[in-house]
Amino acid sequence: MTDSPGSGSQPLAHAAVVKDGAAAGVLLKQLFPALFSSAIKPLKLRIQADIALRAPGRFTRSALTTFLRRYTATTAYLAAMTRATHRFDLDGQPVAELSIEHKTAAREALAERKARLRARDAEVEAARRWRAEFLRDWSSTNLSRANFCALKGIAEEALEPILEQAKTEASALQKTNTQLARPVREREREKRPAAPHSKPR
């Protein structure tokens, strides 16, 4: 009987070689579930060499490199790096302490990523507010279409797409506000004292 690759022996001879990064991730979860199918853990340094020894011929080098690069760049992995104290091997066992330098690098990468997300969100919100103001101005203007577009500094053909997007966003915002307000109204109704029952005559 042939042992499984996860136990450290040779894989089945007929097993197909994985050449794609995404497919490599799927197979790694099957072969080494203690490391790749449970909660995300910091990987042992040079884990790619360990995979090649435990599952020889199952992955191309490029497939493993692609998967591991993406895996270790995820926000979840970086967060795990900041919380953990050790790195883990293919069996999910701690093998080495995480260095202060690597934990610091993970924290800095997370902070930079969050800053980029905040900046992007701010840009998106600023653009939405501009379109909302644009819609209000269009709704109340007495200017001709051409003059209004000239005032706003846009081409006439851009007017309708901007208005349509602004209307869609306004409708979505109104729906969200209504959904948020509903629980408040329900709580207020619950706080109101019940009307006294009239006594039978």
C-alpha positions as CSV (number, residue, x, y, z in Angstrom):
1,M,0.0,0.0,0.0
2,T,1.3,3.5,-0.9
3,D,1.3,6.1,1.9
4,S,-0.3,9.5,1.2
5,P,2.0,12.4,0.2
6,G,1.1,14.1,3.5
7,S,2.9,11.3,5.4
8,G,6.2,12.1,3.7
9,S,6.3,9.3,1.1
10,Q,6.2,9.2,-2.7
11,P,2.9,10.2,-4.4
12,L,0.9,8.0,-6.8
13,A,2.8,7.6,-10.0
14,H,-0.3,8.4,-12.2
15,A,-1.1,11.7,-10.3
16,A,-1.3,14.7,-12.6
17,V,1.2,17.5,-12.2
18,V,-0.4,20.7,-11.1
19,K,0.7,23.7,-13.2
20,D,-1.8,26.4,-12.1
21,G,-1.5,28.5,-8.9
22,A,-5.2,28.2,-8.0
23,A,-5.2,24.4,-8.5
24,A,-2.0,24.2,-6.4
25,G,-3.9,25.8,-3.5
26,V,-6.7,23.2,-3.8
27,L,-4.3,20.3,-3.8
28,L,-2.3,21.7,-0.9
29,K,-5.4,21.8,1.2
30,Q,-6.0,18.1,0.4
31,L,-2.4,17.0,1.0
32,F,-1.6,19.1,4.0
33,P,-4.9,20.1,5.7
34,A,-3.3,20.8,9.0
35,L,-1.6,23.8,7.5
36,F,-3.7,24.9,4.6
37,S,-7.3,23.9,5.6
38,S,-7.4,25.1,9.1
39,A,-7.0,28.6,10.5
40,I,-4.3,30.6,8.6
41,K,-0.9,30.1,10.1
42,P,2.5,31.7,9.2
43,L,4.4,29.3,7.0
44,K,7.7,27.8,7.8
45,L,10.5,29.5,5.9
46,R,11.4,27.6,2.7
47,I,8.2,25.7,2.9
48,Q,8.3,25.3,-0.9
49,A,11.3,22.9,-0.5
50,D,9.4,20.9,2.1
51,I,6.4,20.6,-0.3
52,A,8.7,19.3,-3.1
53,L,10.1,16.7,-0.7
54,R,6.7,15.5,0.6
55,A,4.9,15.7,-2.7
56,P,7.5,15.2,-5.4
57,G,6.4,15.8,-8.9
58,R,2.9,17.0,-7.9
59,F,3.5,20.7,-8.6
60,T,5.5,22.7,-11.1
61,R,7.8,25.2,-9.5
62,S,5.9,28.1,-11.0
63,A,2.5,26.9,-9.7
64,L,3.8,26.6,-6.2
65,T,5.6,30.0,-6.4
66,T,2.4,31.7,-7.7
67,F,0.2,30.2,-5.1
68,L,2.5,30.9,-2.1
69,R,3.2,34.5,-3.3
70,R,-0.6,35.2,-3.4
71,Y,-1.3,33.3,-0.2
72,T,1.3,35.2,1.9
73,A,0.2,38.5,0.5
74,T,-3.4,38.2,1.6
75,T,-4.7,40.4,4.4
76,A,-5.7,37.4,6.4
77,Y,-2.2,36.0,6.3
78,L,-0.6,39.3,7.2
79,A,-3.0,39.6,10.2
80,A,-2.0,36.0,11.3
81,M,1.6,37.1,11.1
82,T,1.0,39.9,13.6
83,R,-0.8,37.6,16.0
84,A,1.2,34.4,15.9
85,T,4.4,33.7,17.8
86,H,5.6,30.8,15.6
87,R,5.8,29.6,12.0
88,F,4.3,26.2,11.2
89,D,5.3,23.2,9.1
90,L,3.2,21.1,6.7
91,D,1.8,19.1,9.6
92,G,0.6,22.3,11.3
93,Q,3.2,22.1,14.0
94,P,5.1,25.1,15.3
95,V,8.8,24.9,14.2
96,A,10.3,28.3,14.7
97,E,9.6,31.6,16.4
98,L,8.5,34.5,14.2
99,S,11.2,37.2,14.1
100,I,10.4,40.7,15.3
101,E,11.4,42.0,11.9
102,H,8.9,39.8,10.1
103,K,6.1,40.7,12.5
104,T,6.9,44.4,12.1
105,A,6.9,44.1,8.3
106,A,3.5,42.4,8.4
107,R,2.1,45.2,10.7
108,E,3.5,47.9,8.4
109,A,2.1,46.1,5.3
110,L,-1.4,46.0,6.9
111,A,-1.2,49.6,7.9
112,E,-0.3,50.6,4.4
113,R,-3.0,48.5,2.9
114,K,-5.6,50.0,5.3
115,A,-4.4,53.5,4.4
116,R,-4.8,52.8,0.7
117,L,-8.3,51.4,1.3
118,R,-9.3,54.5,3.3
119,A,-8.0,56.8,0.6
120,R,-9.8,54.9,-2.1
121,D,-13.0,54.9,-0.1
122,A,-12.6,58.7,0.4
123,E,-12.2,59.2,-3.3
124,V,-15.3,57.1,-4.1
125,E,-17.4,59.0,-1.5
126,A,-16.2,62.3,-2.8
127,A,-17.2,61.3,-6.3
128,R,-20.6,60.2,-5.1
129,R,-21.2,63.5,-3.3
130,W,-20.2,65.4,-6.4
131,R,-22.7,63.4,-8.5
132,A,-25.4,64.0,-5.9
133,E,-24.8,67.7,-6.0
134,F,-24.7,67.6,-9.8
135,L,-28.1,65.9,-9.8
136,R,-29.6,68.6,-7.4
137,D,-28.2,71.4,-9.6
138,W,-29.6,69.8,-12.7
139,S,-33.0,69.4,-11.1
140,S,-33.2,73.1,-10.2
141,T,-31.4,74.7,-13.1
142,N,-33.1,77.0,-15.6
143,L,-30.1,76.7,-17.9
144,S,-30.2,74.9,-21.2
145,R,-28.6,71.5,-21.5
146,A,-25.6,73.0,-23.4
147,N,-25.1,75.9,-21.0
148,F,-25.4,73.6,-17.9
149,C,-22.8,71.2,-19.3
150,A,-20.6,74.2,-20.1
151,L,-21.0,75.5,-16.5
152,K,-20.1,72.1,-15.1
153,G,-17.2,71.6,-17.5
154,I,-18.4,68.4,-19.0
155,A,-19.3,67.2,-22.5
156,E,-23.0,67.0,-23.3
157,E,-22.8,63.3,-24.1
158,A,-21.5,62.8,-20.5
159,L,-24.6,64.4,-18.9
160,E,-27.0,61.4,-19.1
161,P,-24.6,58.8,-17.8
162,I,-23.7,61.1,-14.8
163,L,-27.4,61.7,-14.1
164,E,-28.3,58.0,-14.3
165,Q,-25.5,57.0,-11.9
166,A,-26.4,59.8,-9.5
167,K,-30.1,58.7,-9.5
168,T,-29.1,55.0,-8.9
169,E,-26.8,56.0,-6.0
170,A,-29.5,58.3,-4.5
171,S,-32.0,55.4,-4.7
172,A,-29.6,53.0,-3.1
173,L,-28.7,55.5,-0.3
174,Q,-32.4,56.1,0.4
175,K,-33.0,52.4,0.6
176,T,-30.1,51.9,3.0
177,N,-31.3,54.8,5.2
178,T,-34.8,53.3,5.3
179,Q,-33.5,49.9,6.4
180,L,-31.3,51.5,9.1
181,A,-34.2,53.5,10.4
182,R,-36.7,50.6,10.6
183,P,-35.1,48.9,13.6
184,V,-35.2,52.3,15.4
185,R,-38.9,52.8,14.7
186,E,-39.6,49.2,15.9
187,R,-37.7,49.8,19.1
188,E,-39.6,53.0,19.7
189,R,-42.9,51.1,19.2
190,E,-41.8,48.5,21.7
191,K,-41.1,51.2,24.3
192,R,-44.5,52.7,24.0
193,P,-46.9,51.5,26.8
194,A,-49.7,49.3,25.6
195,A,-53.1,50.9,25.4
196,P,-55.2,49.9,28.4
197,H,-57.9,47.4,27.7
198,S,-61.4,48.7,28.2
199,K,-63.4,47.1,31.0
200,P,-66.5,45.2,29.9
201,R,-69.7,47.0,30.9
